[in-house]
Amino acid sequence: MRERKNILFGNLIVKDGNSKTELKDCVFTEGDTIYKGKEILSVLSFKIVGQTAITNEYTEAKRNEEIRNNITGAYE
C-alpha cells in the first residue's frame, strides 16, 4: 500500500538555467526533486498544509451508446 505524502507550502531555491533562484510561496510534496521543471536545490522554510489522497479503487468507464447528428452535433 502506498503511503500518504505531506503537502508543503514554503520557499525554495531552484536551479534556473545556470543560476540559483529563490522562489516564495510554493506548493510541493515531500520528497519532490523538481518544481515546475526546475531542479530543487534546497528548501528554505516550509509548513505542512495537508496530505495527498490515496485511492485503492478503480472506476470503470462506460461507452456512450448515443449517436450524434452529423449536421447539428446534437444527440439523437
N, CA, C and O atoms as CSV, one atom per row, in Angstrom:
chain,resi,resn,atom,element,x,y,z
A,1,MET,N,N,0.835,-1.185,0.000
A,1,MET,CA,C,0.000,0.000,0.000
A,1,MET,C,C,0.880,1.249,0.000
A,1,MET,O,O,1.897,1.314,0.691
A,2,ARG,N,N,0.471,2.221,-0.780
A,2,ARG,CA,C,1.220,3.471,-0.850
A,2,ARG,C,C,1.012,4.296,0.405
A,2,ARG,O,O,-0.047,4.248,1.030
A,3,GLU,N,N,2.028,5.046,0.761
A,3,GLU,CA,C,1.922,5.931,1.917
A,3,GLU,C,C,1.523,7.328,1.457
A,3,GLU,O,O,1.821,7.743,0.337
A,4,ARG,N,N,0.847,8.033,2.342
A,4,ARG,CA,C,0.468,9.403,2.038
A,4,ARG,C,C,1.671,10.314,2.225
A,4,ARG,O,O,2.445,10.153,3.168
A,5,LYS,N,N,1.823,11.274,1.315
A,5,LYS,CA,C,2.905,12.252,1.416
A,5,LYS,C,C,2.337,13.559,1.914
A,5,LYS,O,O,1.179,13.884,1.649
A,6,ASN,N,N,3.148,14.307,2.635
A,6,ASN,CA,C,2.741,15.621,3.116
A,6,ASN,C,C,2.802,16.641,1.988
A,6,ASN,O,O,3.723,16.625,1.171
A,7,ILE,N,N,1.817,17.525,1.953
A,7,ILE,CA,C,1.819,18.650,1.024
A,7,ILE,C,C,2.403,19.834,1.780
A,7,ILE,O,O,1.938,20.184,2.864
A,8,LEU,N,N,3.437,20.451,1.190
A,8,LEU,CA,C,4.178,21.518,1.862
A,8,LEU,C,C,3.967,22.854,1.164
A,8,LEU,O,O,3.744,22.907,-0.045
A,9,PHE,N,N,4.040,23.928,1.938
A,9,PHE,CA,C,3.961,25.293,1.437
A,9,PHE,C,C,5.165,26.036,1.989
A,9,PHE,O,O,5.331,26.132,3.205
A,10,GLY,N,N,6.012,26.566,1.102
A,10,GLY,CA,C,7.196,27.244,1.600
A,10,GLY,C,C,8.028,27.896,0.521
A,10,GLY,O,O,7.563,28.146,-0.591
A,11,ASN,N,N,9.276,28.165,0.879
A,11,ASN,CA,C,10.218,28.839,-0.012
A,11,ASN,C,C,11.298,27.860,-0.456
A,11,ASN,O,O,11.789,27.057,0.338
A,12,LEU,N,N,11.659,27.936,-1.731
A,12,LEU,CA,C,12.643,27.023,-2.320
A,12,LEU,C,C,13.758,27.790,-2.995
A,12,LEU,O,O,13.589,28.944,-3.387
A,13,ILE,N,N,14.913,27.130,-3.128
A,13,ILE,CA,C,15.969,27.595,-4.019
A,13,ILE,C,C,16.050,26.561,-5.134
A,13,ILE,O,O,16.271,25.376,-4.883
A,14,VAL,N,N,15.868,27.027,-6.380
A,14,VAL,CA,C,15.868,26.134,-7.533
A,14,VAL,C,C,16.971,26.540,-8.503
A,14,VAL,O,O,17.456,27.671,-8.482
A,15,LYS,N,N,17.350,25.598,-9.345
A,15,LYS,CA,C,18.349,25.868,-10.385
A,15,LYS,C,C,17.604,26.349,-11.617
A,15,LYS,O,O,16.825,25.603,-12.211
A,16,ASP,N,N,17.841,27.584,-11.996
A,16,ASP,CA,C,17.186,28.202,-13.152
A,16,ASP,C,C,18.248,28.487,-14.199
A,16,ASP,O,O,18.900,29.531,-14.171
A,17,GLY,N,N,18.415,27.547,-15.123
A,17,GLY,CA,C,19.490,27.674,-16.106
A,17,GLY,C,C,20.816,27.439,-15.418
A,17,GLY,O,O,21.057,26.353,-14.891
A,18,ASN,N,N,21.689,28.449,-15.415
A,18,ASN,CA,C,22.981,28.333,-14.743
A,18,ASN,C,C,23.008,29.066,-13.402
A,18,ASN,O,O,24.038,29.085,-12.728
A,19,SER,N,N,21.895,29.664,-13.014
A,19,SER,CA,C,21.874,30.428,-11.767
A,19,SER,C,C,20.904,29.808,-10.764
A,19,SER,O,O,20.098,28.942,-11.103
A,20,LYS,N,N,21.005,30.280,-9.516
A,20,LYS,CA,C,20.105,29.842,-8.457
A,20,LYS,C,C,19.057,30.927,-8.249
A,20,LYS,O,O,19.374,32.116,-8.223
A,21,THR,N,N,17.802,30.502,-8.101
A,21,THR,CA,C,16.716,31.440,-7.910
A,21,THR,C,C,15.915,31.058,-6.671
A,21,THR,O,O,15.637,29.879,-6.447
A,22,GLU,N,N,15.545,32.045,-5.874
A,22,GLU,CA,C,14.714,31.792,-4.702
A,22,GLU,C,C,13.256,32.008,-5.087
A,22,GLU,O,O,12.892,33.068,-5.596
A,23,LEU,N,N,12.427,31.005,-4.844
A,23,LEU,CA,C,11.000,31.099,-5.121
A,23,LEU,C,C,10.248,31.106,-3.799
A,23,LEU,O,O,10.545,30.321,-2.899
A,24,LYS,N,N,9.272,32.001,-3.691
A,24,LYS,CA,C,8.499,32.124,-2.456
A,24,LYS,C,C,7.084,31.611,-2.689
A,24,LYS,O,O,6.572,31.654,-3.808
A,25,ASP,N,N,6.460,31.127,-1.623
A,25,ASP,CA,C,5.071,30.660,-1.624
A,25,ASP,C,C,4.829,29.554,-2.651
A,25,ASP,O,O,3.940,29.665,-3.497
A,26,CYS,N,N,5.616,28.502,-2.571
A,26,CYS,CA,C,5.498,27.351,-3.467
A,26,CYS,C,C,4.731,26.228,-2.774
A,26,CYS,O,O,4.857,26.044,-1.563
A,27,VAL,N,N,3.951,25.491,-3.525
A,27,VAL,CA,C,3.256,24.308,-3.014
A,27,VAL,C,C,3.894,23.093,-3.674
A,27,VAL,O,O,3.930,22.994,-4.901
A,28,PHE,N,N,4.399,22.165,-2.855
A,28,PHE,CA,C,5.071,20.978,-3.358
A,28,PHE,C,C,4.869,19.849,-2.370
A,28,PHE,O,O,4.416,20.074,-1.248
A,29,THR,N,N,5.205,18.623,-2.782
A,29,THR,CA,C,5.040,17.486,-1.887
A,29,THR,C,C,6.392,17.056,-1.338
A,29,THR,O,O,7.443,17.339,-1.914
A,30,GLU,N,N,6.332,16.377,-0.226
A,30,GLU,CA,C,7.527,15.889,0.449
A,30,GLU,C,C,8.269,14.923,-0.469
A,30,GLU,O,O,7.659,14.008,-1.021
A,31,GLY,N,N,9.560,15.112,-0.637
A,31,GLY,CA,C,10.368,14.227,-1.458
A,31,GLY,C,C,10.489,14.656,-2.909
A,31,GLY,O,O,11.169,13.985,-3.686
A,32,ASP,N,N,9.851,15.754,-3.301
A,32,ASP,CA,C,9.973,16.240,-4.673
A,32,ASP,C,C,11.393,16.711,-4.952
A,32,ASP,O,O,12.041,17.293,-4.082
A,33,THR,N,N,11.876,16.460,-6.166
A,33,THR,CA,C,13.195,16.939,-6.582
A,33,THR,C,C,13.089,17.988,-7.679
A,33,THR,O,O,14.069,18.661,-8.001
A,34,ILE,N,N,11.888,18.126,-8.257
A,34,ILE,CA,C,11.669,19.088,-9.334
A,34,ILE,C,C,10.422,19.903,-9.024
A,34,ILE,O,O,9.401,19.356,-8.609
A,35,TYR,N,N,10.510,21.205,-9.228
A,35,TYR,CA,C,9.368,22.100,-9.061
A,35,TYR,C,C,9.188,22.887,-10.345
A,35,TYR,O,O,10.056,23.680,-10.712
A,36,LYS,N,N,8.075,22.680,-11.032
A,36,LYS,CA,C,7.755,23.351,-12.293
A,36,LYS,C,C,8.895,23.264,-13.297
A,36,LYS,O,O,9.232,24.254,-13.947
A,37,GLY,N,N,9.489,22.086,-13.425
A,37,GLY,CA,C,10.541,21.848,-14.403
A,37,GLY,C,C,11.917,22.312,-13.993
A,37,GLY,O,O,12.858,22.222,-14.781
A,38,LYS,N,N,12.057,22.807,-12.776
A,38,LYS,CA,C,13.354,23.283,-12.289
A,38,LYS,C,C,13.785,22.420,-11.110
A,38,LYS,O,O,12.969,22.049,-10.267
A,39,GLU,N,N,15.069,22.108,-11.061
A,39,GLU,CA,C,15.609,21.250,-10.003
A,39,GLU,C,C,15.630,21.990,-8.666
A,39,GLU,O,O,16.107,23.121,-8.580
A,40,ILE,N,N,15.103,21.335,-7.620
A,40,ILE,CA,C,15.115,21.917,-6.277
A,40,ILE,C,C,16.490,21.689,-5.653
A,40,ILE,O,O,16.929,20.549,-5.500
A,41,LEU,N,N,17.163,22.780,-5.295
A,41,LEU,CA,C,18.474,22.675,-4.657
A,41,LEU,C,C,18.333,22.602,-3.144
A,41,LEU,O,O,19.017,21.807,-2.498
A,42,SER,N,N,17.452,23.424,-2.568
A,42,SER,CA,C,17.229,23.373,-1.125
A,42,SER,C,C,15.873,23.963,-0.777
A,42,SER,O,O,15.290,24.733,-1.541
A,43,VAL,N,N,15.390,23.581,0.394
A,43,VAL,CA,C,14.136,24.103,0.933
A,43,VAL,C,C,14.497,25.048,2.071
A,43,VAL,O,O,15.111,24.633,3.054
A,44,LEU,N,N,14.118,26.320,1.943
A,44,LEU,CA,C,14.470,27.314,2.956
A,44,LEU,C,C,13.552,27.221,4.167
A,44,LEU,O,O,14.024,27.174,5.303
A,45,SER,N,N,12.260,27.194,3.935
A,45,SER,CA,C,11.289,27.073,5.020
A,45,SER,C,C,10.024,26.450,4.448
A,45,SER,O,O,9.747,26.564,3.254
A,46,PHE,N,N,9.258,25.788,5.316
A,46,PHE,CA,C,8.014,25.181,4.859
A,46,PHE,C,C,7.093,24.946,6.037
A,46,PHE,O,O,7.518,24.943,7.192
A,47,LYS,N,N,5.817,24.750,5.721
A,47,LYS,CA,C,4.857,24.284,6.712
A,47,LYS,C,C,3.962,23.252,6.025
A,47,LYS,O,O,3.708,23.338,4.824
A,48,ILE,N,N,3.494,22.287,6.795
A,48,ILE,CA,C,2.656,21.220,6.264
A,48,ILE,C,C,1.226,21.735,6.195
A,48,ILE,O,O,0.681,22.205,7.194
A,49,VAL,N,N,0.615,21.644,5.003
A,49,VAL,CA,C,-0.749,22.141,4.822
A,49,VAL,C,C,-1.744,21.024,4.534
A,49,VAL,O,O,-2.946,21.284,4.477
A,50,GLY,N,N,-1.284,19.795,4.353
A,50,GLY,CA,C,-2.203,18.687,4.101
A,50,GLY,C,C,-1.450,17.433,3.710
A,50,GLY,O,O,-0.225,17.364,3.816
A,51,GLN,N,N,-2.213,16.430,3.251
A,51,GLN,CA,C,-1.624,15.176,2.796
A,51,GLN,C,C,-2.268,14.775,1.484
A,51,GLN,O,O,-3.409,15.141,1.205
A,52,THR,N,N,-1.528,14.017,0.674
A,52,THR,CA,C,-2.052,13.548,-0.601
A,52,THR,C,C,-3.113,12.485,-0.360
A,52,THR,O,O,-3.102,11.811,0.671
A,53,ALA,N,N,-4.020,12.337,-1.300
A,53,ALA,CA,C,-5.095,11.350,-1.199
A,53,ALA,C,C,-4.640,10.032,-1.816
A,53,ALA,O,O,-3.872,10.006,-2.777
A,54,ILE,N,N,-5.134,8.944,-1.239
A,54,ILE,CA,C,-4.836,7.618,-1.781
A,54,ILE,C,C,-6.162,6.934,-2.066
A,54,ILE,O,O,-7.029,6.848,-1.196
A,55,THR,N,N,-6.312,6.447,-3.290
A,55,THR,CA,C,-7.498,5.675,-3.626
A,55,THR,C,C,-7.061,4.267,-3.974
A,55,THR,O,O,-6.077,4.069,-4.687
A,56,ASN,N,N,-7.788,3.303,-3.474
A,56,ASN,CA,C,-7.476,1.906,-3.756
A,56,ASN,C,C,-8.423,1.306,-4.772
A,56,ASN,O,O,-8.241,0.162,-5.188
A,57,GLU,N,N,-9.425,2.055,-5.174
A,57,GLU,CA,C,-10.415,1.552,-6.110
A,57,GLU,C,C,-10.201,2.173,-7.479
A,57,GLU,O,O,-9.720,3.299,-7.605
A,58,TYR,N,N,-10.568,1.416,-8.495
A,58,TYR,CA,C,-10.504,1.904,-9.859
A,58,TYR,C,C,-11.915,1.989,-10.401
A,58,TYR,O,O,-12.730,1.098,-10.158
A,59,THR,N,N,-12.209,3.037,-11.123
A,59,THR,CA,C,-13.530,3.175,-11.712
A,59,THR,C,C,-13.487,2.662,-13.137
A,59,THR,O,O,-12.440,2.654,-13.782
A,60,GLU,N,N,-14.637,2.238,-13.611
A,60,GLU,CA,C,-14.721,1.695,-14.957
A,60,GLU,C,C,-15.564,2.642,-15.794
A,60,GLU,O,O,-16.668,3.007,-15.389
A,61,ALA,N,N,-15.072,3.037,-16.932
A,61,ALA,CA,C,-15.811,3.937,-17.808
A,61,ALA,C,C,-16.734,3.141,-18.706
A,61,ALA,O,O,-16.386,2.058,-19.176
A,62,LYS,N,N,-17.927,3.694,-18.941
A,62,LYS,CA,C,-18.893,3.057,-19.834
A,62,LYS,C,C,-18.943,3.823,-21.139
A,62,LYS,O,O,-18.882,5.052,-21.151
A,63,ARG,N,N,-19.051,3.104,-22.220
A,63,ARG,CA,C,-19.131,3.725,-23.537
A,63,ARG,C,C,-20.501,4.357,-23.720
A,63,ARG,O,O,-21.524,3.765,-23.375
A,64,ASN,N,N,-20.509,5.564,-24.266
A,64,ASN,CA,C,-21.754,6.254,-24.543
A,64,ASN,C,C,-22.372,5.645,-25.797
A,64,ASN,O,O,-21.734,5.623,-26.850
A,65,GLU,N,N,-23.581,5.159,-25.702
A,65,GLU,CA,C,-24.248,4.498,-26.828
A,65,GLU,C,C,-25.050,5.464,-27.682
A,65,GLU,O,O,-25.578,5.059,-28.718
A,66,GLU,N,N,-25.161,6.725,-27.287
A,66,GLU,CA,C,-25.927,7.686,-28.066
A,66,GLU,C,C,-25.150,8.094,-29.316
A,66,GLU,O,O,-23.919,8.112,-29.310
A,67,ILE,N,N,-25.860,8.414,-30.363
A,67,ILE,CA,C,-25.256,8.782,-31.639
A,67,ILE,C,C,-25.512,10.255,-31.897
A,67,ILE,O,O,-26.630,10.735,-31.709
A,68,ARG,N,N,-24.479,10.980,-32.328
A,68,ARG,CA,C,-24.622,12.403,-32.632
A,68,ARG,C,C,-25.073,12.600,-34.078
A,68,ARG,O,O,-24.726,11.825,-34.970
A,69,ASN,N,N,-25.838,13.633,-34.277
A,69,ASN,CA,C,-26.263,14.037,-35.602
A,69,ASN,C,C,-25.053,14.666,-36.286
A,69,ASN,O,O,-24.371,15.496,-35.684
A,70,ASN,N,N,-24.776,14.287,-37.532
A,70,ASN,CA,C,-23.607,14.800,-38.267
A,70,ASN,C,C,-23.695,16.284,-38.580
A,70,ASN,O,O,-22.668,16.949,-38.720
A,71,ILE,N,N,-24.910,16.812,-38.693
A,71,ILE,CA,C,-25.074,18.224,-39.073
A,71,ILE,C,C,-25.087,19.125,-37.828
A,71,ILE,O,O,-24.317,20.082,-37.753
A,72,THR,N,N,-25.947,18.826,-36.865
A,72,THR,CA,C,-26.102,19.714,-35.707
A,72,THR,C,C,-25.191,19.345,-34.547
A,72,THR,O,O,-24.870,20.209,-33.731
A,73,GLY,N,N,-24.759,18.080,-34.445
A,73,GLY,CA,C,-23.921,17.639,-33.342
A,73,GLY,C,C,-24.717,17.260,-32.111
A,73,GLY,O,O,-24.144,16.864,-31.096
A,74,ALA,N,N,-26.055,17.378,-32.190
A,74,ALA,CA,C,-26.898,17.025,-31.049
A,74,ALA,C,C,-27.083,15.523,-30.990
A,74,ALA,O,O,-27.012,14.836,-32.009
A,75,TYR,N,N,-27.322,15.017,-29.789
A,75,TYR,CA,C,-27.610,13.601,-29.634
A,75,TYR,C,C,-29.010,13.289,-30.151
A,75,TYR,O,O,-29.931,14.088,-29.983
A,76,GLU,N,N,-29.168,12.127,-30.780
A,76,GLU,CA,C,-30.478,11.728,-31.300
A,76,GLU,C,C,-31.088,10.655,-30.449
A,76,GLU,O,O,-32.193,10.194,-30.735
